């Protein structure tokens, strides 16, 4: 009876440890996020707009539940056929996971990097001639984003970013060139969902 009790306790401890061990040192994380947004509300161009973004990333666990990596962002925005915006950026990231209970937890992600953008606006002048205004820009950004995750299996994490804090510096090459900077605070108004595949020797 005592042996069965000790065995049951040992199994329970092992299962709890397995459920709480999200990311182990020397693991690799491969994954990304995808977002699509479309609405018919008026904007500065008075057109319906849509926004599509994809962000693949790769990360390496430098410690238990602690990773560093690279994030690549691709974003495309359009408002009718008159406005098109394309952007690419790459960021260095640090991510720390915190367990809430078993498979559920939250994380904090710090990041910073550089990017490039190109926008095209098509207008019609008073004579009826079509004119295209092209603007190229360079972006520098840093930020912190909180999020929640769910460990669907030992090798899969499903996560959702919940906005965050960010600072952007943009240099636009249009005309003589100009720059602008902005500080953004955005919590719980936008969500980005993603998935990570955890690859490690101890999971095989």
Secondary structure, DSSP 8 states (H G I E B T S, - for coil): -HHHHHHHHHHHHHHHHHHH--S-TT-EEEEEEEEEEEE----TTSS-EEEEEEEEEEEEEEETTEEEEEEEEEEEEEETTTEEEEEEEEEEEEEEEEEEETTEEEEEEEEEEEEEEEEEEEEE-TTS-EEEEEEEEEEEEEEEEEEEEEEEETTEEEEEEEEEEEEEEEEE-STT-EEEEEEEEEEEEEEEEEEEEEE-GGG-
